Amino acid sequence: DILNELKAIFQCSEPEEICIPEPITTLNQEEKQIDVVQSLGKKRKNKDKEGDKAVPVKKIIGDGTRDPFQSYSWVSQTTGVVISDRTMEILRYRLIGPLSHSVLTETLKAASIQTEMVDSESELNNWWVENCKDSEKVSLHHRQTAIFELLEGISSPSEMPPGTILGLTVGDPRVNLPKKKTKAMPDPEKYQDNDKVRQLYLEGVPIECAHSFIWDQDICKNVTENKISEQELNKMRAQLLVPGSQLDLGPCESKIPILLVQQPGKMAGEDRPGWGSGWDIYLPKGWGMAFWIPFIYRGVRVGGLQEASKHSEYQRTPHTPDDFPDCPAGVQFAKELESSLLDKFKRRPPAKRANYIKLGTLSPFICPWGQLVKSWEGRMKASEEIVHPSSPYAEHCTTEGHDFCDHKPKVEKEASPETGEVEETMEISSEDAIKTEDDPGTQDFGERGETIRSDFIVLRSEKLLMQLSAWCYPTSGKDRRPRLVSRLGGKEMTEDVLLPILMSYPRALVWVNLSLLRKGNPELHAMICIPTEDDLVHLSKDRLFCGPQEPKHRDIFKHKVQKLKEIKRKKKEEDNVKAQESNPPSVPEKERTEECKDLILGLWSGTLPDVTSHCSRTLLGYVTRGDFSLATGCGEALGFVSLTGLLCMLHGQPADKKGIVLLRTPASLQYRFARLSIEV
């Protein structure tokens, strides 16, 4: 939980305030309302006055989700920082796209100055009348209004300085609702030669204009409780002399404090700058639908969780929480996703399931990040030097009998019992199949991921990521990018440079994005592998070469599954025999049944072996999100790779093939070439 982490960082542990439950409608009042509704019967629609009484206006009391006796504000005695939980008190809409500022300027109108109360007994806009009596606050409101009107002359929100914040007080957006749906468009001719727009580009919004009344709880409560209902607005529209004309409420119009925050969009990398830019609008509770409908009438399209995930994928930014494996929320999401995928796998008939053991996929439903970084750390410790001077694609790169850089399992050829054809299969040694707990390449998953140890970190050092990004680009050939490499960093990849990095971050993951060179569609949990020297040579000779194929693996658990089926069959036959003749199962049979209980045909059972050397190509990382990208016209993927493995790969690759990796989906034997890059 982010709130708990913030409380721990700022040492805010003592509660400052406690929510006091507000009075709720009693049972007798509810019974009276029900009696009124039942007494009306069929004549309710013909009598407007009684109909109004029968359908009372819904009033929002509290947030409805928080425990009334739970504290929502904490203070630190040492730092003096106060943290207040405004959950369900402030709602946020995110407008994405180059027309988001046009939607805002057409939908929202700045509130007019009001110095007199409409009614002495009414509390409507009393806070606004008091603030309008202060000349400084009125001047600030005029400055905020002038800046807000300048947004109409901007072609895209990405032209604004990143993270621009603008506070504003607006009128009721339901008043100027159009008759039918329209599309908001910018008007650059209106402010084309205006110096104020250019000044806004360069300097941004002044700090004092970021002030908003939305942070005042009393004002937000007043705005929420004194909101004019839809029922009353429709009555006023019905009383207009000209049907369809704009409704003018005058001083009775509600004044709503809001906060506008600019989202800069895609800032990393060189392609598609500013993609996904827009505005976030923060509103008091109770006003969500009042702003939602006017936005829809200006051409806004609603997106859900899938659209948000796809948007971050095109933007090449991590999506919360699935792309944060080093935080508790990411671990919880991974366990829930694994459980969902495993249940979906079990629902299919056994004959229609993919045998992931034969495909060489150890963990198709979850990414074993901890075991991945431990395996690479063990490979580095097994060698005499942290970075071996020879190429990682050499056939013999061993030290003290350890196969460090290009560990390949034994490949055997055998005849298939079904077709009689000779097939290549991967031979898994007993050392790889059974690992002890002291092995640095193992990770205890418990019962299929119930316990996951987060013993790794995600590298977020901008300086180091820029250096890694420069090393991922080719330094020779037609794909080289000298300008970008010189901007990111010009250090050469030597052992003196790599040694401090590997010693400081032995178990680190790096966020990378991949673009396929040829056809292919990356999927969830696809494996990112290191190509061999023969693969790169074949790619240089044949540009249409899609990639190598993984030999089929031998299912070492197949005989155990067959034994389990045989035991179940015998047990079923014994149950059909009469109770007098049947004997209780012996102890060894019970033990066998318990041992084989967790076996599922096609899935690896027990502790996983070394994930990096299980297949013919050394594993580098996993894909967390991937699909065909309509923005680039090819398959794109996002994921994490081991920092140690990435440096080992880049150190041994040719200058014109830097950053070339292999991708393989969990249910396929075909590898695909892809280019790895790190955007900073």
VOGU-3710 file (C-alpha; in Angstrom, 3 decimals, decimal comma):
1> dilnelkaif> 0,000/0,000/0,000  1,442/3,382/-1,016  -0,138/5,120/1,977  1,655/2,838/4,444  4,967/3,402/2,649  4,509/7,189/2,805  3,673/6,997/6,502  6,840/4,987/7,110  9,032/7,380/5,101  7,785/10,557/6,798
11> qcsepeeici> 7,437/8,849/10,210  3,750/9,725/10,489  2,372/7,245/12,993  0,198/9,233/15,416  -3,402/9,825/14,266  -4,423/13,461/14,184  -8,157/13,177/13,567  -10,788/10,484/13,741  -13,834/10,314/11,497  -17,061/10,961/13,407
21> pepittlnqe> -20,044/9,131/11,916  -22,770/11,457/10,700  -26,435/10,793/11,496  -28,119/8,360/9,162  -31,787/8,259/8,235  -33,706/6,355/10,902  -35,877/3,345/10,220  -39,117/5,240/10,964  -38,280/7,889/8,355  -37,575/5,191/5,769
31> ekqidvvqsl> -40,921/3,505/6,526  -42,742/6,821/6,075  -41,093/7,316/2,679  -42,078/3,789/1,629  -45,691/4,422/2,702  -45,809/7,595/0,589  -44,588/5,702/-2,472  -47,089/2,890/-1,993  -50,020/5,279/-1,453  -49,439/7,010/-4,762
41> gkkrknkdke> -50,046/3,980/-6,930  -50,652/4,562/-10,627  -51,425/8,285/-10,266  -47,864/9,166/-9,326  -46,900/10,394/-12,809  -49,939/12,694/-13,039  -49,174/14,511/-9,761  -45,852/16,320/-9,904  -45,826/17,570/-6,321  -46,488/14,201/-4,757
51> gdkavpvkki> -44,117/12,612/-7,240  -41,347/14,884/-6,044  -42,020/13,848/-2,472  -42,079/10,188/-3,451  -38,632/10,363/-5,093  -36,423/12,208/-2,603  -33,167/13,717/-3,764  -30,190/11,485/-2,972  -27,850/13,095/-0,465  -24,249/11,992/-0,048
61> igdgtrdpfq> -23,320/11,441/3,597  -19,662/10,583/4,287  -17,710/8,495/1,816  -19,651/5,288/2,457  -16,599/3,008/2,359  -14,363/4,026/5,255  -14,729/2,706/8,782  -16,239/5,639/10,727  -13,891/5,070/13,664  -10,753/4,746/11,525
71> syswvsqttg> -8,235/7,589/11,519  -7,611/9,348/8,219  -4,942/11,897/9,160  -1,512/11,271/10,669  1,143/13,665/11,945  4,856/13,229/12,575  6,238/14,672/15,792  9,794/14,783/14,419  9,295/16,197/10,913  5,955/17,971/11,385
81> vvisdrtmei> 4,563/16,433/8,188  0,819/15,755/8,138  -0,589/13,080/5,815  -4,339/13,075/5,173  -6,131/10,276/3,371  -8,591/11,888/0,934  -9,855/8,601/-0,472  -13,424/8,948/-1,784  -13,262/12,677/-1,053  -11,611/13,760/-4,317
91> lryrligpls> -12,117/12,040/-7,663  -9,933/12,286/-10,752  -10,622/12,133/-14,477  -7,728/11,706/-16,905  -8,205/13,162/-20,377  -5,709/11,744/-22,885  -5,081/13,069/-26,360  -4,182/16,230/-28,282  -7,741/17,585/-27,947  -8,009/17,225/-24,175
101> hsvltetlka> -7,341/20,925/-23,542  -9,992/21,841/-26,122  -12,507/19,689/-24,257  -11,645/21,473/-21,022  -11,955/24,981/-22,446  -15,335/24,242/-24,073  -16,794/22,327/-21,133  -15,609/24,466/-18,230  -16,221/28,154/-17,735  -14,595/30,166/-14,988
111> asiqtemvds> -16,889/31,142/-12,131  -18,203/34,695/-12,077  -17,467/37,034/-9,196  -20,242/37,080/-6,591  -20,311/39,499/-3,652  -23,876/39,064/-2,353  -25,705/36,043/-1,000  -28,778/34,740/-2,788  -30,590/33,909/0,425  -29,549/34,609/3,977
121> eselnnwwve> -30,701/31,155/5,092  -29,062/29,241/2,228  -25,434/28,118/2,405  -25,075/27,934/-1,380  -21,822/29,622/-2,492  -21,333/31,345/0,868  -17,650/30,366/0,804  -17,285/31,912/-2,657  -18,911/35,185/-1,564  -16,502/35,475/1,355
131> nckdsekvsl> -13,466/34,851/-0,867  -14,681/37,338/-3,479  -14,568/40,077/-0,850  -10,778/39,668/-0,741  -9,167/41,674/-3,556  -6,044/39,475/-3,653  -8,076/36,298/-4,152  -10,172/37,985/-6,839  -7,013/39,071/-8,647  -5,640/35,525/-8,426
141> hhrqtaifel> -8,896/34,152/-9,842  -8,664/36,536/-12,811  -5,082/35,434/-13,491  -6,080/31,764/-13,360  -8,990/32,449/-15,708  -6,742/34,238/-18,207  -4,276/31,331/-18,255  -7,100/28,816/-18,639  -8,489/30,689/-21,653  -5,048/30,657/-23,280
151> legisspsem> -5,197/26,850/-23,448  -7,597/27,177/-26,375  -4,773/28,405/-28,593  -2,461/25,446/-27,833  -2,303/22,670/-30,395  -1,360/19,880/-27,951  -0,992/19,487/-24,166  2,557/18,189/-24,698  3,638/21,734/-25,604  3,095/22,816/-22,011
161> ppgtilgltv> 5,907/22,409/-19,462  5,734/18,908/-17,920  3,665/18,654/-14,762  1,953/22,041/-15,055  -0,587/22,605/-12,251  -3,447/25,087/-12,523  -6,058/25,705/-9,839  -9,432/27,093/-10,861  -12,992/27,677/-9,697  -15,584/26,936/-12,376
171> gdprvnlpkk> -19,333/27,079/-12,762  -21,727/24,196/-13,139  -20,826/22,416/-16,438  -24,385/21,101/-16,809  -25,638/24,609/-17,580  -23,921/24,971/-20,973  -24,578/21,410/-22,140  -24,863/21,247/-25,969  -28,022/19,960/-27,651  -26,203/17,060/-29,314
181> ktkampdpek> -22,768/15,471/-29,274  -20,015/17,555/-30,811  -16,252/17,314/-31,207  -14,129/19,908/-29,461  -11,483/21,394/-31,764  -8,711/23,903/-30,998  -8,756/27,430/-32,370  -5,091/28,314/-33,046  -5,982/31,360/-35,167  -7,400/33,089/-32,117
191> yqdndkvrql> -4,055/33,131/-30,311  -1,627/32,500/-33,153  0,404/35,690/-32,735  -0,264/36,240/-29,077  2,828/36,802/-26,964  1,047/35,448/-23,901  0,788/31,989/-25,461  4,501/31,994/-26,232  5,242/33,117/-22,706  3,085/30,264/-21,415
201> ylegvpieca> 5,136/27,816/-23,535  8,424/29,040/-22,097  7,670/29,940/-18,484  4,635/27,815/-17,702  2,018/28,581/-15,058  3,160/30,745/-12,110  3,389/29,036/-8,737  0,670/31,140/-7,126  -1,813/30,107/-9,854  -1,578/26,483/-8,686
211> hsfiwdqdic> -3,658/27,376/-5,611  -7,038/25,654/-5,408  -9,834/25,561/-2,830  -10,224/21,821/-3,379  -7,830/21,140/-0,492  -10,172/22,849/1,978  -12,397/20,134/3,434  -15,083/22,557/4,627  -15,415/24,103/1,166  -15,593/20,692/-0,540
221> knvtenkise> -18,246/19,575/1,936  -20,272/22,732/1,271  -20,009/22,263/-2,506  -21,099/18,625/-2,284  -24,051/19,150/0,048  -25,446/22,228/-1,752  -25,276/20,778/-5,247  -28,337/21,444/-7,401  -29,930/18,126/-8,287  -30,665/16,963/-11,817
231> qelnkmraql> -34,339/17,023/-10,955  -34,285/20,735/-10,178  -32,216/21,529/-13,276  -34,691/19,707/-15,511  -37,517/21,677/-13,932  -35,750/24,936/-14,722  -35,150/23,830/-18,317  -38,837/22,990/-18,687  -39,795/26,506/-17,591  -37,672/28,238/-20,261
241> lvpgsqldlg> -39,615/30,351/-22,742  -37,494/29,095/-25,650  -37,005/25,328/-25,390  -33,388/24,274/-25,806  -31,901/27,670/-24,976  -29,062/27,980/-22,499  -30,035/28,004/-18,860  -28,913/31,038/-16,853  -28,912/30,424/-13,109  -27,199/33,666/-12,187
251> pceskipill> -26,013/33,755/-8,558  -27,732/30,413/-7,890  -25,195/28,582/-10,058  -22,866/26,332/-8,094  -19,173/27,183/-7,901  -16,868/24,154/-7,957  -13,142/24,241/-7,062  -11,044/22,022/-9,338  -7,387/21,290/-9,983  -5,842/20,720/-13,431
261> vqqpgkmage> -2,585/18,754/-13,736  -0,861/18,368/-17,107  0,424/14,927/-18,110  3,470/15,252/-20,410  3,006/11,866/-22,077  5,948/9,958/-23,531  9,190/11,708/-22,639  11,715/8,859/-22,840  13,295/7,930/-26,145  13,222/9,727/-29,471
271> drpgwgsgwd> 10,190/8,257/-31,240  6,637/9,494/-30,602  7,528/12,350/-28,217  4,562/13,608/-26,234  2,417/10,596/-27,116  -0,352/10,141/-24,560  -0,224/13,670/-23,165  -3,312/15,159/-21,578  -4,825/16,672/-18,458  -5,925/15,308/-15,093
281> iylpkgwgma> -8,906/17,062/-13,524  -9,561/16,695/-9,780  -13,107/17,288/-8,484  -14,913/17,197/-5,131  -16,991/14,108/-4,461  -20,560/14,095/-5,699  -19,728/15,967/-8,915  -18,480/13,050/-10,997  -21,495/12,557/-13,268  -22,032/16,324/-13,560
291> fwipfiyrgv> -18,657/16,539/-15,342  -18,818/13,107/-17,006  -21,821/13,820/-19,244  -20,528/17,199/-20,554  -17,191/15,569/-21,397  -18,973/12,842/-23,371  -20,970/15,475/-25,263  -17,673/17,111/-26,322  -16,339/13,965/-27,983  -14,618/12,185/-25,086
301> rvgglqeask> -14,532/8,393/-25,301  -14,470/6,328/-22,132  -11,689/3,799/-21,544  -11,410/1,076/-18,928  -8,621/-1,001/-17,421  -7,699/-2,700/-20,695  -7,429/0,634/-22,493  -5,276/2,027/-19,679  -2,939/-0,963/-19,919  -2,728/-0,654/-23,705
311> hseyqrtpht> -2,080/3,075/-23,400  0,885/2,526/-21,089  2,129/-0,199/-23,431  2,196/2,207/-26,382  3,770/4,804/-24,129  6,375/2,196/-23,055  5,960/2,994/-19,398  5,443/0,544/-16,515  1,825/-0,125/-15,633  0,732/-0,298/-12,011
321> pddfpdcpag> 0,899/-2,815/-10,378  1,874/-5,615/-12,791  5,104/-3,923/-13,942  6,427/-3,371/-10,415  7,563/-6,855/-9,319  9,687/-5,490/-6,457  6,751/-4,053/-4,490  4,076/-5,912/-2,455  1,307/-4,907/-4,874  3,254/-6,373/-7,799
331> vqfakeless> 3,856/-9,645/-5,937  0,175/-9,898/-5,037  -0,855/-9,220/-8,639  1,552/-11,910/-9,903  0,087/-14,504/-7,528  -3,478/-13,671/-8,536  -2,567/-13,800/-12,233  -0,856/-17,170/-11,796  -3,895/-18,590/-10,016  -6,189/-17,324/-12,779
341> lldkfkrrpp> -4,033/-18,722/-15,592  -3,618/-22,050/-13,793  -7,376/-22,428/-13,344  -7,878/-21,634/-17,023  -5,247/-24,246/-17,905  -6,959/-26,907/-15,777  -10,360/-26,247/-17,352  -9,102/-27,442/-20,721  -9,105/-31,191/-21,453  -5,699/-32,847/-20,903
351> akranyiklg> -5,446/-33,706/-24,597  -5,947/-30,044/-25,555  -3,403/-28,558/-23,153  0,081/-27,473/-24,106  2,824/-29,624/-22,579  5,092/-26,873/-21,286  7,695/-29,381/-20,112  8,265/-30,596/-23,668  8,297/-26,992/-24,853  11,034/-26,117/-22,370
361> tlspficpwg> 8,896/-23,637/-20,414  9,491/-24,039/-16,702  7,141/-21,336/-15,421  4,438/-20,400/-17,965  2,140/-18,583/-15,520  4,549/-16,556/-13,365  7,969/-14,986/-13,826  10,546/-16,327/-11,319  12,471/-13,068/-11,015  14,274/-14,060/-7,828
371> qlvkswegrm> 15,568/-17,288/-9,297  16,601/-15,528/-12,508  18,858/-13,003/-10,772  20,225/-15,662/-8,417  21,113/-17,900/-11,341  23,036/-15,116/-13,054  24,752/-14,248/-9,799  25,788/-17,888/-9,428  27,113/-17,974/-12,983  29,259/-14,938/-12,280
381> kaseeivhps> 30,578/-16,338/-9,006  31,412/-19,631/-10,712  33,955/-17,899/-12,931  37,324/-16,561/-11,821  36,650/-13,097/-13,271  33,467/-11,043/-12,997  33,473/-10,412/-16,729  35,288/-13,037/-18,778  37,473/-11,500/-21,490  36,439/-14,074/-24,056
391> spyaehctte> 33,180/-13,901/-25,967  30,076/-15,312/-24,252  29,354/-17,137/-27,476  32,521/-19,201/-27,323  32,065/-22,927/-27,217  34,366/-23,390/-24,228  34,206/-20,582/-21,694  34,794/-22,590/-18,556  36,549/-22,036/-15,298  37,139/-24,856/-12,825
401> ghdfcdhkpk> 34,771/-27,076/-14,759  31,854/-24,589/-14,735  30,225/-23,762/-18,053  29,704/-20,019/-17,489  28,654/-18,168/-20,591  27,187/-20,689/-22,973  25,848/-23,503/-20,865  23,885/-25,814/-23,133  22,034/-28,942/-22,077  22,782/-32,128/-23,909
411> vekeaspetg> 20,854/-32,556/-27,168  19,996/-36,099/-28,171  18,281/-37,525/-31,231  15,735/-40,271/-30,806  12,949/-41,819/-32,843  9,433/-40,712/-32,092  7,194/-43,645/-31,055  4,251/-42,177/-32,959  5,769/-41,201/-36,302  9,062/-43,063/-36,254
421> eveetmeiss> 10,903/-39,911/-37,355  14,095/-38,795/-35,700  13,529/-35,830/-33,365  15,883/-33,717/-31,297  15,135/-33,732/-27,582  16,714/-31,900/-24,677  18,327/-34,145/-22,093  17,937/-32,748/-18,572  20,562/-33,968/-16,166  19,748/-34,995/-12,632
431> edaikteddp> 21,728/-32,033/-11,310  19,462/-29,614/-13,184  16,249/-31,429/-12,315  16,909/-31,632/-8,571  18,358/-28,577/-6,843  19,103/-28,128/-3,188  17,996/-25,173/-1,138  21,554/-23,861/-0,896  21,792/-23,507/-4,669  21,807/-19,799/-5,577
441> gtqdfgerge> 19,750/-20,562/-8,652  16,681/-21,833/-6,818  13,636/-20,051/-5,496  11,034/-21,489/-3,161  7,599/-21,008/-4,679  5,766/-23,104/-2,103  2,543/-24,455/-3,566  2,715/-22,923/-7,030  3,610/-19,394/-6,043  1,945/-19,023/-2,650
451> tirsdfivlr> 5,160/-17,633/-1,168  7,429/-15,455/-3,277  10,590/-13,953/-1,855  11,283/-10,531/-3,290  15,070/-10,671/-2,982  15,857/-8,492/-5,991  15,632/-4,853/-7,023  14,620/-2,972/-10,150  17,329/-0,631/-11,401  16,038/2,960/-11,484
461> sekllmqlsa> 19,283/4,950/-11,506  18,884/7,360/-14,420  22,631/7,814/-14,881  23,278/4,079/-15,093  20,252/3,486/-17,322  21,527/6,090/-19,780  24,859/4,278/-19,952  23,141/0,931/-20,508  20,949/2,494/-23,186  24,033/3,706/-25,064
471> wcyptsgkdr> 25,627/0,254/-24,918  22,491/-1,388/-26,368  22,821/0,465/-29,700  25,111/-0,829/-32,472  28,351/1,123/-32,868  28,890/0,047/-36,476  26,795/-0,954/-39,459  23,757/0,726/-40,962  21,740/0,527/-37,711  24,168/2,648/-35,708
481> rprlvsrlgg> 22,939/5,899/-34,127  26,014/7,984/-33,269  24,118/11,100/-32,184  21,979/9,238/-29,689  24,927/7,265/-28,325  27,004/10,413/-27,853  24,102/12,088/-26,025  23,528/9,161/-23,665  27,140/8,501/-22,745  30,459/7,694/-24,320
491> kemtedvllp> 32,077/5,227/-21,903  33,511/2,105/-23,461  32,406/-1,285/-22,208  35,567/-2,430/-20,433  36,091/-4,658/-17,429  37,048/-1,681/-15,271  33,685/-0,059/-16,037  31,597/-3,231/-15,677  33,167/-4,453/-12,435  31,750/-1,702/-10,131
501> ilmsypralv> 28,293/-2,074/-11,686  28,180/-5,830/-11,168  29,488/-5,546/-7,630  26,948/-2,851/-6,706  23,903/-4,503/-8,327  24,364/-8,305/-8,261  20,598/-8,995/-8,225  19,017/-6,250/-10,289  16,410/-6,196/-13,051  16,301/-3,674/-15,894
511> wvnlsllrkg> 13,112/-2,431/-17,596  13,513/-2,877/-21,365  11,380/-2,666/-24,482  11,747/-4,950/-27,472  10,769/-4,611/-31,129  10,635/-7,675/-33,350  12,770/-7,532/-36,486  10,512/-9,858/-38,468  7,069/-11,358/-38,048  5,872/-12,539/-34,683
521> npelhamici> 3,541/-11,539/-31,889  5,043/-11,520/-28,373  2,833/-12,713/-25,538  2,686/-12,597/-21,772  5,580/-14,372/-19,993  7,529/-14,833/-23,223  11,208/-15,661/-22,673  13,977/-13,224/-23,614  17,084/-15,216/-24,531  20,640/-14,578/-25,709
531> pteddlvhls> 21,356/-15,589/-29,326  24,388/-17,725/-30,045  27,173/-16,791/-32,408  25,746/-19,091/-35,096  22,372/-17,341/-34,831  23,930/-13,929/-35,453  26,015/-15,245/-38,359  22,926/-16,812/-39,924  21,030/-13,529/-39,491  23,844/-11,589/-41,193
541> kdrlfcgpqe> 23,841/-13,917/-44,193  20,064/-14,230/-44,513  18,019/-11,143/-43,600  14,802/-13,189/-43,900  15,946/-15,657/-41,239  13,176/-15,656/-38,600  15,127/-17,412/-35,877  16,183/-20,823/-34,580  13,943/-23,459/-33,050  14,140/-24,967/-29,594
551> pkhrdifkhk> 14,522/-28,772/-29,579  11,752/-30,674/-27,850  12,398/-31,528/-24,219  11,768/-34,841/-22,520  8,908/-34,966/-20,026  10,526/-36,445/-16,919  7,239/-36,341/-14,981  5,193/-38,297/-17,505  5,769/-41,675/-15,868  4,770/-40,250/-12,478
561> vqklkeikrk> 1,517/-38,932/-13,935  0,836/-42,335/-15,470  1,468/-44,004/-12,112  -0,960/-41,585/-10,490  -3,609/-42,458/-13,075  -2,997/-46,153/-12,479  -3,373/-45,715/-8,723  -6,617/-43,808/-9,194  -7,921/-46,497/-11,547  -7,124/-49,282/-9,089
571> kkeednvkaq> -8,685/-47,341/-6,251  -11,850/-46,880/-8,277  -12,005/-50,614/-8,977  -11,552/-51,393/-5,293  -14,369/-49,035/-4,380  -16,695/-50,957/-6,658  -15,993/-54,188/-4,815  -18,174/-55,091/-1,887  -17,266/-53,625/1,501  -16,637/-57,094/2,983
581> esnppsvpek> -14,045/-58,016/0,385  -12,305/-54,631/0,129  -9,169/-53,944/2,158  -7,890/-50,487/3,214  -5,052/-49,189/1,031  -1,584/-49,904/2,271  0,702/-47,198/3,632  3,083/-47,111/0,619  0,135/-46,540/-1,737  -1,063/-43,634/0,415
591> erteeckdli> 2,404/-42,081/0,350  2,605/-42,421/-3,434  -0,790/-40,793/-3,806  0,250/-37,845/-1,640  3,533/-37,457/-3,520  1,843/-37,423/-6,921  -1,113/-35,324/-5,811  0,326/-32,042/-7,126  1,366/-33,476/-10,485  -0,287/-31,865/-13,507
601> lglwsgtlpd> 0,469/-33,151/-16,978  2,502/-30,555/-18,854  3,625/-28,472/-15,844  6,889/-28,704/-13,925  6,398/-30,094/-10,432  8,466/-29,192/-7,392  11,436/-26,852/-7,235  12,486/-25,364/-10,544  15,967/-26,108/-11,933  18,378/-23,463/-13,195
611> vtshcsrtll> 16,172/-21,310/-15,414  19,033/-19,694/-17,338  20,520/-22,916/-18,735  17,400/-25,050/-19,058  16,989/-24,402/-22,803  19,402/-24,289/-25,714  19,507/-20,464/-25,521  20,534/-18,766/-22,287  17,602/-17,060/-20,583  17,943/-13,321/-20,026
621> gyvtrgdfsl> 14,495/-12,223/-18,785  10,740/-12,333/-19,289  8,072/-10,291/-21,052  5,375/-8,740/-18,870  3,303/-7,227/-21,715  3,455/-7,741/-25,442  1,284/-7,468/-28,531  1,256/-6,237/-32,107  1,717/-2,467/-32,006  -0,397/-0,414/-34,392
631> atgcgealgf> 1,855/2,577/-33,716  4,996/0,942/-35,134  3,555/-1,777/-37,376  5,426/-4,651/-35,707  5,340/-6,733/-32,573  6,500/-4,930/-29,443  7,057/-6,176/-25,922  7,964/-4,795/-22,510  9,672/-6,710/-19,750  12,590/-7,115/-17,398
641> vsltgllcml> 16,025/-8,655/-17,914  18,823/-9,443/-15,510  21,408/-6,669/-15,311  24,242/-9,191/-14,998  23,012/-11,165/-17,988  22,520/-8,022/-20,061  26,088/-6,843/-19,457  27,420/-10,330/-20,207  25,515/-10,403/-23,499  26,509/-6,896/-24,608
651> hgqpadkkgi> 30,162/-7,513/-23,706  30,415/-10,408/-26,134  28,191/-9,312/-29,018  29,682/-7,907/-32,236  29,627/-4,139/-32,721  26,966/-4,281/-35,442  24,702/-6,695/-33,510  24,466/-4,955/-30,164  21,104/-5,405/-28,476  19,889/-8,317/-30,636
661> vllrtpaslq> 17,989/-10,885/-28,542  15,647/-13,821/-29,084  11,993/-14,016/-28,021  10,038/-17,229/-27,542  6,443/-17,487/-26,378  5,666/-20,094/-23,677  3,621/-22,332/-26,017  6,020/-22,299/-28,982  9,421/-23,697/-29,933  10,168/-20,906/-32,425
671> yrfarlsiev> 12,577/-18,130/-31,479  12,144/-14,667/-32,999  14,792/-11,982/-33,371  14,128/-8,701/-31,586  16,034/-5,537/-30,806  16,402/-4,624/-27,151  16,534/-0,985/-26,082  16,321/1,025/-22,885  14,535/4,369/-23,058  15,544/7,033/-20,555
//
